[in-house]
Amino acid sequence: MPDAVSAAPRRLSALSGLLPFLRPYRARIALAFALLCLGSATLLLVPLAFRDLVDFGFGAGGGTAAAGALDGHFLQLFALAAFWGVVVAARYYTVSWVGERVTADLRSAVYARVLGQSPEFFETLQTGEVLSRLTGDATLIQTVVGSSVSMGLRSLFQFVGGMVMLAVTSFGLFALNLGLMVGLAVPIMLVGRRLKRLSRESQDRIADASALAGEILNAMPTVQAFTQEAEEARRFAARSEAGFVSAIRRTRVRAGLTALIIAAVMGSIIFVLWIGAQQVRTGSLSTGDLAAFVLYAALVAGGAGTLAEVWGDVMRAAGAAGRLLELLHAEPAIREP
Protein backbone atom coordinates (compact mmCIF):
# COMPACT_ATOMS: atom_id res chain seq x y z
CA MET A 1 0.00 0.00 0.00
CA PRO A 2 1.38 3.47 -0.76
CA ASP A 3 2.97 5.46 2.03
CA ALA A 4 0.33 8.16 1.76
CA VAL A 5 -2.35 5.58 2.38
CA SER A 6 -0.68 3.99 5.39
CA ALA A 7 0.00 7.41 6.91
CA ALA A 8 -3.67 8.40 7.03
CA PRO A 9 -5.34 8.85 10.45
CA ARG A 10 -6.19 5.69 12.35
CA ARG A 11 -7.51 7.09 15.62
CA LEU A 12 -11.09 7.69 16.72
CA SER A 13 -10.60 11.28 15.58
CA ALA A 14 -10.80 9.92 12.04
CA LEU A 15 -14.56 10.39 12.40
CA SER A 16 -13.91 14.14 12.25
CA GLY A 17 -13.03 13.58 8.61
CA LEU A 18 -16.76 13.10 7.98
CA LEU A 19 -17.53 16.72 8.94
CA PRO A 20 -17.12 18.07 5.37
CA PHE A 21 -19.79 15.60 4.26
CA LEU A 22 -22.13 16.55 7.12
CA ARG A 23 -21.73 20.32 6.80
CA PRO A 24 -23.98 20.77 3.72
CA TYR A 25 -26.90 19.32 5.66
CA ARG A 26 -26.63 21.46 8.78
CA ALA A 27 -30.30 22.46 8.61
CA ARG A 28 -31.56 18.88 8.64
CA ILE A 29 -29.11 17.94 11.40
CA ALA A 30 -30.34 20.89 13.47
CA LEU A 31 -33.95 19.79 12.89
CA ALA A 32 -33.11 16.24 13.97
CA PHE A 33 -31.39 17.58 17.09
CA ALA A 34 -34.41 19.74 17.95
CA LEU A 35 -36.74 16.75 17.53
CA LEU A 36 -34.37 14.68 19.66
CA CYS A 37 -34.46 17.24 22.48
CA LEU A 38 -38.25 17.52 22.26
CA GLY A 39 -38.74 13.76 22.34
CA SER A 40 -36.36 13.33 25.27
CA ALA A 41 -38.10 16.08 27.25
CA THR A 42 -41.48 14.48 26.59
CA LEU A 43 -40.23 11.11 27.81
CA LEU A 44 -38.92 12.66 31.02
CA LEU A 45 -42.41 13.99 31.81
CA VAL A 46 -43.92 10.50 31.97
CA PRO A 47 -42.61 9.59 35.47
CA LEU A 48 -44.00 12.86 36.83
CA ALA A 49 -47.42 11.92 35.50
CA PHE A 50 -47.13 8.53 37.17
CA ARG A 51 -46.15 10.21 40.41
CA ASP A 52 -49.35 12.24 40.33
CA LEU A 53 -51.34 9.08 39.60
CA VAL A 54 -49.91 7.32 42.64
CA ASP A 55 -50.09 10.25 45.07
CA PHE A 56 -53.37 11.82 43.96
CA GLY A 57 -55.28 9.44 41.71
CA PHE A 58 -54.98 6.20 43.61
CA GLY A 59 -54.76 7.91 46.97
CA ALA A 60 -57.94 9.96 46.54
CA GLY A 61 -61.22 8.90 47.99
CA GLY A 62 -64.30 7.81 46.11
CA GLY A 63 -66.75 10.05 44.30
CA THR A 64 -67.29 11.55 40.89
CA ALA A 65 -64.66 14.28 41.28
CA ALA A 66 -61.95 11.80 42.22
CA ALA A 67 -62.89 9.51 39.31
CA GLY A 68 -62.81 12.44 36.89
CA ALA A 69 -59.39 13.52 38.13
CA LEU A 70 -58.09 9.97 37.67
CA ASP A 71 -59.43 9.82 34.12
CA GLY A 72 -57.78 13.16 33.38
CA HIS A 73 -54.39 11.86 34.47
CA PHE A 74 -54.71 8.83 32.18
CA LEU A 75 -55.70 11.08 29.28
CA GLN A 76 -52.59 13.17 29.91
CA LEU A 77 -50.47 10.04 29.79
CA PHE A 78 -52.03 9.03 26.47
CA ALA A 79 -51.49 12.50 25.01
CA LEU A 80 -47.83 12.40 26.05
CA ALA A 81 -47.40 8.96 24.47
CA ALA A 82 -49.03 10.03 21.19
CA PHE A 83 -46.98 13.22 20.96
CA TRP A 84 -43.79 11.33 21.75
CA GLY A 85 -44.53 8.81 18.99
CA VAL A 86 -44.96 11.55 16.37
CA VAL A 87 -41.72 13.26 17.41
CA VAL A 88 -39.77 9.99 17.34
CA ALA A 89 -41.08 9.16 13.86
CA ALA A 90 -40.08 12.58 12.51
CA ARG A 91 -36.62 12.29 14.07
CA TYR A 92 -36.11 8.81 12.64
CA TYR A 93 -36.95 9.95 9.11
CA THR A 94 -34.70 13.02 9.31
CA VAL A 95 -31.70 11.18 10.73
CA SER A 96 -32.06 8.30 8.26
CA TRP A 97 -32.16 10.76 5.36
CA VAL A 98 -28.94 12.41 6.54
CA GLY A 99 -27.23 9.04 6.98
CA GLU A 100 -28.14 7.83 3.50
CA ARG A 101 -27.19 11.16 1.90
CA VAL A 102 -23.79 11.39 3.64
CA THR A 103 -22.94 7.78 2.78
CA ALA A 104 -23.77 8.32 -0.91
CA ASP A 105 -21.63 11.47 -1.00
CA LEU A 106 -18.75 9.72 0.75
CA ARG A 107 -18.82 6.76 -1.64
CA SER A 108 -18.81 9.08 -4.65
CA ALA A 109 -15.92 11.15 -3.28
CA VAL A 110 -13.79 8.11 -2.46
CA TYR A 111 -14.49 6.50 -5.85
CA ALA A 112 -13.59 9.69 -7.70
CA ARG A 113 -10.38 9.94 -5.68
CA VAL A 114 -9.43 6.36 -6.49
CA LEU A 115 -9.99 6.93 -10.21
CA GLY A 116 -7.48 9.79 -10.09
CA GLN A 117 -4.63 7.64 -8.74
CA SER A 118 -1.58 6.61 -10.76
CA PRO A 119 -1.06 3.05 -12.09
CA GLU A 120 1.35 2.40 -9.19
CA PHE A 121 -1.55 2.73 -6.76
CA PHE A 122 -3.50 -0.09 -8.41
CA GLU A 123 -0.40 -2.29 -8.50
CA THR A 124 -0.04 -2.12 -4.72
CA LEU A 125 -3.70 -1.95 -3.60
CA GLN A 126 -5.96 -4.83 -4.56
CA THR A 127 -9.28 -4.09 -6.25
CA GLY A 128 -11.20 -6.26 -3.80
CA GLU A 129 -9.99 -4.18 -0.86
CA VAL A 130 -11.18 -0.98 -2.52
CA LEU A 131 -14.58 -2.55 -3.14
CA SER A 132 -14.73 -3.73 0.47
CA ARG A 133 -14.15 -0.19 1.70
CA LEU A 134 -16.73 1.28 -0.67
CA THR A 135 -19.38 -1.23 0.43
CA GLY A 136 -18.80 -2.70 3.89
CA ASP A 137 -17.01 0.24 5.50
CA ALA A 138 -19.39 2.78 4.01
CA THR A 139 -22.35 0.74 5.28
CA LEU A 140 -20.92 0.84 8.81
CA ILE A 141 -20.63 4.61 8.61
CA GLN A 142 -24.20 4.85 7.29
CA THR A 143 -25.41 2.82 10.29
CA VAL A 144 -23.66 5.13 12.73
CA VAL A 145 -24.61 8.43 11.07
CA GLY A 146 -28.15 7.37 10.23
CA SER A 147 -29.01 5.50 13.41
CA SER A 148 -26.42 4.93 16.11
CA VAL A 149 -25.51 8.58 16.68
CA SER A 150 -29.18 9.48 17.10
CA MET A 151 -29.70 6.56 19.48
CA GLY A 152 -26.59 7.53 21.39
CA LEU A 153 -27.64 11.16 21.80
CA ARG A 154 -31.16 10.12 22.78
CA SER A 155 -29.76 7.71 25.36
CA LEU A 156 -27.32 10.36 26.60
CA PHE A 157 -30.16 12.87 27.07
CA GLN A 158 -32.24 10.16 28.70
CA PHE A 159 -29.34 9.30 31.01
CA VAL A 160 -28.45 12.88 31.95
CA GLY A 161 -32.08 14.03 32.18
CA GLY A 162 -32.95 11.00 34.27
CA MET A 163 -30.06 11.74 36.62
CA VAL A 164 -31.21 15.35 37.01
CA MET A 165 -34.77 14.27 37.75
CA LEU A 166 -33.48 11.68 40.21
CA ALA A 167 -31.76 14.53 42.06
CA VAL A 168 -34.96 16.58 42.01
CA THR A 169 -37.04 13.67 43.26
CA SER A 170 -34.70 12.63 46.09
CA PHE A 171 -31.27 14.21 46.34
CA GLY A 172 -30.09 11.81 49.04
CA LEU A 173 -30.79 8.73 46.96
CA PHE A 174 -29.35 10.44 43.88
CA ALA A 175 -26.07 11.27 45.65
CA LEU A 176 -25.69 7.66 46.76
CA ASN A 177 -26.45 6.41 43.24
CA LEU A 178 -24.00 8.85 41.64
CA GLY A 179 -21.19 7.88 43.99
CA LEU A 180 -21.60 4.22 43.05
CA MET A 181 -21.67 4.93 39.32
CA VAL A 182 -18.58 7.15 39.24
CA GLY A 183 -16.50 4.11 40.15
CA LEU A 184 -17.63 2.36 36.98
CA ALA A 185 -16.07 4.84 34.55
CA VAL A 186 -12.46 3.57 34.60
CA PRO A 187 -13.06 -0.12 33.71
CA ILE A 188 -15.54 0.87 31.01
CA MET A 189 -13.01 3.20 29.36
CA LEU A 190 -10.31 0.51 29.42
CA VAL A 191 -12.56 -2.07 27.80
CA GLY A 192 -13.69 0.50 25.21
CA ARG A 193 -10.11 1.07 24.06
CA ARG A 194 -9.58 -2.64 23.54
CA LEU A 195 -12.85 -2.84 21.60
CA LYS A 196 -11.67 -0.09 19.23
CA ARG A 197 -8.46 -1.97 18.46
CA LEU A 198 -10.30 -5.24 17.83
CA SER A 199 -12.85 -3.47 15.58
CA ARG A 200 -10.08 -2.19 13.32
CA GLU A 201 -8.51 -5.64 13.19
CA SER A 202 -11.83 -7.25 12.28
CA GLN A 203 -12.41 -4.83 9.41
CA ASP A 204 -8.90 -5.52 8.10
CA ARG A 205 -9.52 -9.28 8.06
CA ILE A 206 -12.76 -8.82 6.10
CA ALA A 207 -10.94 -6.61 3.61
CA ASP A 208 -8.19 -9.24 3.22
CA ALA A 209 -10.72 -11.90 2.27
CA SER A 210 -12.50 -9.59 -0.18
CA ALA A 211 -9.20 -8.52 -1.74
CA LEU A 212 -8.13 -12.13 -2.25
CA ALA A 213 -11.48 -13.01 -3.82
CA GLY A 214 -11.28 -10.05 -6.20
CA GLU A 215 -7.72 -10.89 -7.19
CA ILE A 216 -8.48 -14.54 -7.92
CA LEU A 217 -11.75 -13.93 -9.75
CA ASN A 218 -10.00 -11.44 -12.02
CA ALA A 219 -7.39 -14.10 -12.87
CA MET A 220 -9.63 -17.16 -13.19
CA PRO A 221 -8.26 -18.24 -16.60
CA THR A 222 -4.78 -18.48 -15.07
CA VAL A 223 -6.08 -20.28 -11.97
CA GLN A 224 -7.91 -22.82 -14.10
CA ALA A 225 -4.96 -23.27 -16.43
CA PHE A 226 -2.81 -24.40 -13.47
CA THR A 227 -5.71 -26.29 -11.80
CA GLN A 228 -5.40 -24.22 -8.63
CA GLU A 229 -9.11 -24.03 -7.86
CA ALA A 230 -8.89 -26.19 -4.73
CA GLU A 231 -5.83 -24.34 -3.44
CA GLU A 232 -7.44 -20.92 -3.93
CA ALA A 233 -10.62 -22.13 -2.23
CA ARG A 234 -8.48 -23.24 0.71
CA ARG A 235 -6.72 -19.85 0.87
CA PHE A 236 -10.03 -17.99 0.84
CA ALA A 237 -11.49 -20.29 3.51
CA ALA A 238 -8.42 -19.63 5.69
CA ARG A 239 -8.86 -15.85 5.39
CA SER A 240 -12.59 -16.14 6.06
CA GLU A 241 -11.83 -18.17 9.17
CA ALA A 242 -9.33 -15.52 10.31
CA GLY A 243 -12.07 -12.90 9.86
CA PHE A 244 -14.48 -15.03 11.87
CA VAL A 245 -11.99 -15.46 14.74
CA SER A 246 -11.30 -11.70 14.77
CA ALA A 247 -15.01 -10.87 14.74
CA ILE A 248 -15.68 -13.28 17.61
CA ARG A 249 -12.94 -11.67 19.68
CA ARG A 250 -14.50 -8.27 19.05
CA THR A 251 -18.00 -9.57 19.80
CA ARG A 252 -16.81 -11.19 23.03
CA VAL A 253 -15.29 -7.94 24.28
CA ARG A 254 -18.35 -5.95 23.22
CA ALA A 255 -20.68 -8.40 24.97
CA GLY A 256 -18.54 -8.18 28.08
CA LEU A 257 -18.64 -4.39 27.97
CA THR A 258 -22.42 -4.42 27.66
CA ALA A 259 -22.78 -6.89 30.52
CA LEU A 260 -20.42 -4.87 32.70
CA ILE A 261 -22.31 -1.63 32.18
CA ILE A 262 -25.79 -3.07 32.60
CA ALA A 263 -24.95 -5.25 35.61
CA ALA A 264 -23.06 -2.51 37.43
CA VAL A 265 -25.66 0.19 36.76
CA MET A 266 -28.60 -2.05 37.62
CA GLY A 267 -26.87 -3.29 40.76
CA SER A 268 -26.29 0.27 41.91
CA ILE A 269 -29.88 1.25 41.20
CA ILE A 270 -31.30 -1.78 43.02
CA PHE A 271 -29.25 -0.96 46.09
CA VAL A 272 -30.41 2.66 46.03
CA LEU A 273 -34.04 1.58 45.62
CA TRP A 274 -33.70 -0.65 48.64
CA ILE A 275 -32.64 2.42 50.63
CA GLY A 276 -35.62 4.32 49.17
CA ALA A 277 -38.02 1.58 50.24
CA GLN A 278 -36.76 1.93 53.79
CA GLN A 279 -37.42 5.70 53.62
CA VAL A 280 -40.99 5.11 52.40
CA ARG A 281 -41.53 2.72 55.29
CA THR A 282 -40.38 5.36 57.76
CA GLY A 283 -42.46 8.09 56.07
CA SER A 284 -39.58 10.33 54.93
CA LEU A 285 -40.42 9.70 51.24
CA SER A 286 -43.84 9.48 49.57
CA THR A 287 -44.97 6.47 47.56
CA GLY A 288 -45.41 8.61 44.45
CA ASP A 289 -41.89 10.02 44.71
CA LEU A 290 -40.46 6.52 45.01
CA ALA A 291 -42.51 5.41 41.98
CA ALA A 292 -41.14 8.36 39.97
CA PHE A 293 -37.64 7.56 41.22
CA VAL A 294 -38.02 3.95 40.02
CA LEU A 295 -39.11 5.09 36.54
CA TYR A 296 -36.29 7.60 36.27
CA ALA A 297 -33.85 4.92 37.43
CA ALA A 298 -35.18 2.64 34.68
CA LEU A 299 -34.65 5.41 32.12
CA VAL A 300 -31.08 5.90 33.36
CA ALA A 301 -30.37 2.16 33.20
CA GLY A 302 -31.87 1.86 29.72
CA GLY A 303 -29.87 4.83 28.51
CA ALA A 304 -26.66 3.36 29.91
CA GLY A 305 -27.28 0.02 28.20
CA THR A 306 -27.95 1.65 24.84
CA LEU A 307 -24.87 3.85 25.20
CA ALA A 308 -22.77 0.70 25.61
CA GLU A 309 -24.10 -0.75 22.35
CA VAL A 310 -23.77 2.54 20.49
CA TRP A 311 -20.20 2.96 21.71
CA GLY A 312 -19.36 -0.40 20.13
CA ASP A 313 -20.86 0.78 16.82
CA VAL A 314 -18.89 4.03 17.02
CA MET A 315 -15.66 2.08 17.57
CA ARG A 316 -16.34 -0.01 14.48
CA ALA A 317 -17.25 3.08 12.47
CA ALA A 318 -14.02 4.76 13.56
CA GLY A 319 -12.05 1.95 12.00
CA ALA A 320 -14.20 2.04 8.86
CA ALA A 321 -13.88 5.82 8.56
CA GLY A 322 -10.11 5.59 8.91
CA ARG A 323 -9.94 3.04 6.11
CA LEU A 324 -12.13 5.12 3.79
CA LEU A 325 -10.27 8.33 4.58
CA GLU A 326 -7.02 6.58 3.72
CA LEU A 327 -8.31 6.31 0.16
CA LEU A 328 -9.77 9.81 0.23
CA HIS A 329 -6.46 11.33 1.39
CA ALA A 330 -4.22 9.29 -0.91
CA GLU A 331 -2.08 11.44 -3.20
CA PRO A 332 -1.30 10.19 -6.72
CA ALA A 333 2.37 9.42 -7.37
CA ILE A 334 2.12 11.13 -10.75
CA ARG A 335 0.57 14.59 -10.77
CA GLU A 336 -0.42 16.91 -13.55
CA PRO A 337 2.21 19.61 -14.26
Backbone torsions as a table, in degrees:
resi	resn	phi	psi	omega
1	MET	NA	140.8	-178.7
2	PRO	-60.3	154.3	-178.7
3	ASP	-60.8	-37.4	-179.0
4	ALA	-63.0	-32.1	179.7
5	VAL	-72.9	-46.2	-177.2
6	SER	-68.9	-19.3	-178.5
7	ALA	-89.1	0.9	-179.0
8	ALA	-69.0	161.7	-176.4
9	PRO	-63.4	140.0	-179.5
10	ARG	-123.0	1.9	-176.9
11	ARG	-88.6	175.2	177.3
12	LEU	-59.9	-27.2	178.6
13	SER	-64.4	-8.8	176.3
14	ALA	-59.8	-24.1	178.1
15	LEU	-64.1	-22.8	177.1
16	SER	-65.9	-18.8	176.0
17	GLY	-67.5	-11.6	177.9
18	LEU	-84.5	-9.8	-176.8
19	LEU	-58.3	-40.7	178.0
20	PRO	-60.6	-27.1	179.1
21	PHE	-83.7	-22.7	177.9
22	LEU	-86.5	-28.0	-172.7
23	ARG	-58.3	-38.9	-179.2
24	PRO	-64.0	-15.1	-175.8
25	TYR	-114.9	36.2	-179.1
26	ARG	-59.2	-38.7	-177.1
27	ALA	-63.3	-45.5	179.8
28	ARG	-67.4	-37.1	177.9
29	ILE	-64.7	-40.5	177.7
30	ALA	-64.2	-39.9	177.1
31	LEU	-62.8	-44.1	178.8
32	ALA	-62.3	-38.8	179.4
33	PHE	-66.6	-40.7	178.3
34	ALA	-63.2	-42.8	178.1
35	LEU	-64.6	-36.6	178.2
36	LEU	-63.0	-45.8	178.9
37	CYS	-62.8	-42.6	-179.5
38	LEU	-64.2	-44.0	179.2
39	GLY	-65.2	-39.7	179.4
40	SER	-65.8	-41.7	178.8
41	ALA	-63.8	-39.6	178.5
42	THR	-62.8	-42.6	179.8
43	LEU	-62.8	-36.1	-178.8
44	LEU	-71.1	-15.2	177.3
45	LEU	-80.1	-19.4	-175.4
46	VAL	-61.5	-47.6	179.2
47	PRO	-60.4	-31.4	177.0
48	LEU	-65.1	-38.6	177.4
49	ALA	-65.1	-39.4	177.2
50	PHE	-66.3	-35.1	177.4
51	ARG	-61.4	-43.6	178.0
52	ASP	-64.3	-36.3	178.3
53	LEU	-62.1	-43.5	-177.5
54	VAL	-70.5	-47.0	-174.7
55	ASP	-75.8	-39.4	-175.4
56	PHE	-103.7	-51.4	-173.7
57	GLY	-62.8	-57.9	-176.6
58	PHE	-77.6	-20.7	-178.9
59	GLY	-88.9	-10.4	-178.0
60	ALA	-75.0	160.2	178.0
61	GLY	-78.6	-173.4	-179.9
62	GLY	-77.0	-177.6	178.9
63	GLY	112.8	164.0	-177.0
64	THR	-67.1	-39.5	-178.0
65	ALA	-63.4	-43.4	-179.8
66	ALA	-66.1	-39.9	178.7
67	ALA	-65.2	-39.6	178.4
68	GLY	-65.3	-39.3	177.8
69	ALA	-64.2	-39.3	178.6
70	LEU	-64.8	-42.9	177.1
71	ASP	-62.0	-39.0	179.1
72	GLY	-62.6	-38.6	178.3
73	HIS	-65.4	-39.8	178.4
74	PHE	-67.5	-36.8	176.4
75	LEU	-64.4	-37.9	176.5
76	GLN	-63.1	-40.6	177.6
77	LEU	-62.2	-42.6	179.0
78	PHE	-64.6	-41.3	178.7
79	ALA	-63.1	-41.6	176.9
80	LEU	-61.6	-42.8	-179.2
81	ALA	-64.4	-43.4	-179.6
82	ALA	-64.5	-44.4	179.1
83	PHE	-63.6	-41.6	179.0
84	TRP	-62.1	-40.1	178.7
85	GLY	-62.2	-42.1	179.3
86	VAL	-64.6	-43.1	-179.3
87	VAL	-64.8	-41.9	179.8
88	VAL	-64.0	-41.2	179.2
89	ALA	-63.1	-42.9	178.8
90	ALA	-65.1	-40.2	178.3
91	ARG	-65.1	-41.8	-179.5
92	TYR	-60.7	-45.0	-179.8
93	TYR	-63.6	-44.1	-177.2
94	THR	-64.8	-46.2	-178.5
95	VAL	-67.1	-40.5	178.7
96	SER	-63.1	-39.1	177.9
97	TRP	-61.3	-45.5	179.9
98	VAL	-62.8	-43.0	-179.9
99	GLY	-61.8	-45.3	179.0
100	GLU	-65.2	-41.2	-177.9
101	ARG	-66.1	-44.9	-179.2
102	VAL	-64.9	-40.7	179.8
103	THR	-64.6	-41.9	178.3
104	ALA	-63.1	-42.9	178.4
105	ASP	-64.1	-40.4	-178.9
106	LEU	-66.0	-44.2	177.6
107	ARG	-58.7	-45.5	-178.7
108	SER	-62.9	-42.3	-178.9
109	ALA	-65.9	-42.9	180.0
110	VAL	-65.7	-42.8	-179.5
111	TYR	-63.1	-42.9	178.3
112	ALA	-63.5	-36.3	178.9
113	ARG	-67.6	-40.2	179.3
114	VAL	-64.1	-40.6	-179.7
115	LEU	-63.3	-23.0	-179.2
116	GLY	-88.2	2.2	-178.7
117	GLN	-78.1	161.7	179.4
118	SER	-79.1	165.1	178.3
119	PRO	-57.3	-29.9	179.5
120	GLU	-60.2	-36.0	-179.5
121	PHE	-60.1	-44.0	-177.0
122	PHE	-77.3	-15.6	174.5
123	GLU	-77.5	-27.1	-175.7
124	THR	-104.2	-18.7	-179.6
125	LEU	-117.2	121.1	-175.6
126	GLN	-71.9	145.8	-177.7
127	THR	-61.4	-38.9	-178.9
128	GLY	-61.7	-33.9	178.8
129	GLU	-68.9	-38.9	177.0
130	VAL	-62.2	-44.3	179.6
131	LEU	-63.5	-38.0	178.6
132	SER	-62.3	-39.4	179.5
133	ARG	-70.2	-37.6	-179.0
134	LEU	-70.9	-24.9	-177.2
135	THR	-104.5	-69.9	-175.3
136	GLY	-63.2	-49.0	-178.3
137	ASP	-65.8	-41.0	179.0
138	ALA	-64.7	-34.9	178.0
139	THR	-65.7	-38.0	176.2
140	LEU	-61.4	-43.0	179.5
141	ILE	-65.4	-38.9	178.4
142	GLN	-61.9	-39.2	178.9
143	THR	-63.2	-41.4	-178.4
144	VAL	-70.8	-49.0	-177.6
145	VAL	-67.5	-39.9	-174.5
146	GLY	-90.3	-5.6	-177.4
147	SER	-147.7	-58.0	-170.4
148	SER	-63.9	-40.2	180.0
149	VAL	-62.6	-42.8	178.4
150	SER	-63.2	-44.1	178.2
151	MET	-63.4	-39.3	179.8
152	GLY	-64.5	-45.1	178.7
153	LEU	-65.3	-41.0	177.7
154	ARG	-61.1	-44.0	179.6
155	SER	-67.7	-35.6	177.7
156	LEU	-64.8	-45.0	177.1
157	PHE	-63.0	-40.9	179.2
158	GLN	-63.3	-39.9	179.6
159	PHE	-67.6	-51.7	-177.8
160	VAL	-66.6	-46.0	178.8
161	GLY	-61.6	-40.2	177.3
162	GLY	-63.7	-38.6	177.6
163	MET	-64.8	-40.8	178.8
164	VAL	-63.1	-44.7	-179.3
165	MET	-69.3	-29.7	173.2
166	LEU	-61.7	-41.5	178.4
167	ALA	-64.8	-39.3	179.3
168	VAL	-66.9	-39.1	-177.0
169	THR	-70.5	-47.7	178.6
170	SER	-154.7	102.6	-174.6
171	PHE	-67.1	-34.1	179.8
172	GLY	-62.5	-47.9	178.6
173	LEU	-66.1	-37.0	178.8
174	PHE	-63.0	-44.1	-179.4
175	ALA	-61.6	-40.8	177.8
176	LEU	-64.5	-43.2	-180.0
177	ASN	-64.3	-42.7	-179.1
178	LEU	-64.1	-42.0	179.3
179	GLY	-60.5	-37.3	179.1
180	LEU	-70.0	-36.0	-174.6
181	MET	-78.7	-26.8	179.3
182	VAL	-60.5	-35.1	180.0
183	GLY	-67.7	-11.1	-179.1
184	LEU	-86.6	-12.9	-170.7
185	ALA	-65.5	-43.3	-173.8
186	VAL	-63.4	-52.9	179.8
187	PRO	-62.0	-33.7	179.6
188	ILE	-65.8	-40.9	179.1
189	MET	-65.5	-39.0	179.4
190	LEU	-65.2	-44.2	178.5
191	VAL	-66.2	-36.0	179.0
192	GLY	-62.7	-37.1	178.0
193	ARG	-65.6	-41.7	178.1
194	ARG	-64.6	-37.9	179.3
195	LEU	-63.3	-39.0	178.0
196	LYS	-60.8	-44.9	-179.1
197	ARG	-64.2	-42.1	179.3
198	LEU	-68.4	-32.6	178.9
199	SER	-64.6	-43.0	177.2
200	ARG	-62.8	-43.1	179.8
201	GLU	-62.7	-41.4	179.6
202	SER	-62.6	-43.9	178.6
203	GLN	-63.6	-36.6	178.1
204	ASP	-64.7	-39.8	-179.8
205	ARG	-66.8	-38.6	177.1
206	ILE	-63.9	-41.9	179.2
207	ALA	-64.8	-36.0	178.3
208	ASP	-61.5	-44.9	180.0
209	ALA	-64.8	-43.5	179.5
210	SER	-64.9	-38.9	179.6
211	ALA	-64.9	-42.1	178.4
212	LEU	-63.1	-43.3	179.5
213	ALA	-62.0	-44.4	178.9
214	GLY	-62.7	-40.6	179.8
215	GLU	-64.0	-45.1	-177.1
216	ILE	-71.1	-42.1	-179.4
217	LEU	-64.7	-30.8	177.1
218	ASN	-74.9	-14.9	-178.9
219	ALA	-121.6	31.9	-177.1
220	MET	-60.2	-38.2	177.3
221	PRO	-57.9	-40.2	178.6
222	THR	-68.1	-42.1	179.1
223	VAL	-60.6	-43.8	-179.6
224	GLN	-70.4	-33.2	179.6
225	ALA	-64.0	-33.8	179.7
226	PHE	-100.7	12.5	179.4
227	THR	46.7	52.7	-179.3
228	GLN	-104.6	18.4	-177.0
229	GLU	-60.2	-46.0	-178.5
230	ALA	-64.7	-40.8	-179.8
231	GLU	-64.9	-42.1	179.7
232	GLU	-68.8	-35.1	175.6
233	ALA	-63.8	-38.8	177.9
234	ARG	-65.1	-41.9	179.0
235	ARG	-62.3	-43.1	-180.0
236	PHE	-66.6	-39.8	178.7
237	ALA	-62.5	-37.3	179.0
238	ALA	-65.2	-41.7	179.2
239	ARG	-69.6	-36.2	176.8
240	SER	-64.4	-38.7	178.3
241	GLU	-65.9	-38.7	177.3
242	ALA	-63.4	-38.8	176.1
243	GLY	-64.3	-38.4	178.8
244	PHE	-64.6	-45.4	-179.3
245	VAL	-61.8	-42.7	179.2
246	SER	-64.6	-42.0	179.3
247	ALA	-65.0	-37.3	179.3
248	ILE	-67.1	-38.7	176.4
249	ARG	-61.2	-43.9	178.8
250	ARG	-63.8	-43.9	-178.7
251	THR	-64.4	-37.3	179.6
252	ARG	-64.1	-44.1	179.3
253	VAL	-66.4	-41.5	179.8
254	ARG	-64.8	-40.6	177.6
255	ALA	-63.7	-40.1	177.8
256	GLY	-64.1	-39.2	177.9
257	LEU	-63.4	-43.5	178.5
258	THR	-62.4	-45.0	179.2
259	ALA	-62.8	-40.5	-179.9
260	LEU	-61.5	-46.9	-177.4
261	ILE	-65.8	-49.1	-175.8
262	ILE	-65.3	-46.3	-178.1
263	ALA	-63.7	-44.0	-177.9
264	ALA	-66.8	-44.7	-179.0
265	VAL	-66.3	-45.6	-179.6
266	MET	-64.9	-38.6	177.7
267	GLY	-61.5	-42.2	178.3
268	SER	-63.6	-43.5	-178.3
269	ILE	-65.7	-40.8	179.7
270	ILE	-62.7	-40.8	178.3
271	PHE	-63.2	-42.9	180.0
272	VAL	-65.3	-39.7	178.8
273	LEU	-65.2	-32.6	176.1
274	TRP	-62.9	-41.2	175.9
275	ILE	-62.9	-41.4	179.2
276	GLY	-62.7	-39.1	178.5
277	ALA	-62.4	-36.2	176.5
278	GLN	-65.6	-36.3	178.6
279	GLN	-68.6	-37.8	176.5
280	VAL	-63.5	-40.2	-179.7
281	ARG	-64.1	-33.3	179.0
282	THR	-87.2	-7.9	177.4
283	GLY	90.3	3.3	179.5
284	SER	-82.5	-6.6	178.3
285	LEU	-142.3	136.5	-178.3
286	SER	-78.4	159.6	179.4
287	THR	-64.2	-38.8	179.6
288	GLY	-65.8	-40.0	177.7
289	ASP	-63.5	-40.1	178.7
290	LEU	-66.2	-38.8	177.9
291	ALA	-62.9	-43.0	177.4
292	ALA	-64.6	-39.1	179.0
293	PHE	-62.6	-39.9	177.8
294	VAL	-61.8	-45.8	-179.1
295	LEU	-65.6	-42.2	177.3
296	TYR	-65.1	-37.3	176.6
297	ALA	-63.5	-38.1	176.8
298	ALA	-65.0	-39.4	176.8
299	LEU	-63.0	-41.4	179.3
300	VAL	-64.3	-44.0	-179.9
301	ALA	-65.4	-42.4	177.9
302	GLY	-63.5	-41.1	177.6
303	GLY	-63.1	-40.0	179.2
304	ALA	-65.0	-41.4	178.8
305	GLY	-64.2	-42.1	178.3
306	THR	-66.9	-38.1	177.5
307	LEU	-60.2	-36.7	178.3
308	ALA	-63.2	-44.1	179.1
309	GLU	-67.3	-43.1	-179.9
310	VAL	-63.6	-38.7	179.1
311	TRP	-61.0	-37.1	175.4
312	GLY	-63.3	-41.6	176.9
313	ASP	-63.9	-39.4	179.6
314	VAL	-64.9	-38.4	178.0
315	MET	-63.2	-41.6	177.8
316	ARG	-66.7	-40.8	179.7
317	ALA	-66.5	-31.1	178.3
318	ALA	-63.3	-43.0	176.4
319	GLY	-64.6	-41.5	179.6
320	ALA	-65.3	-41.3	179.3
321	ALA	-64.4	-39.9	178.2
322	GLY	-61.2	-40.1	-179.9
323	ARG	-68.8	-40.1	178.0
324	LEU	-69.3	-39.4	-179.6
325	LEU	-69.7	-23.4	173.4
326	GLU	-60.3	-42.9	177.2
327	LEU	-69.7	-40.1	-176.7
328	LEU	-67.2	-30.6	-177.9
329	HIS	-94.9	-2.0	-177.9
330	ALA	-66.1	134.6	178.5
331	GLU	-101.5	132.4	179.0
332	PRO	-65.0	141.9	179.1
333	ALA	-67.4	-29.5	179.1
334	ILE	-113.2	121.6	-178.3
335	ARG	-114.2	156.3	177.4
336	GLU	-68.8	140.1	-180.0
337	PRO	-66.6	NA	NA
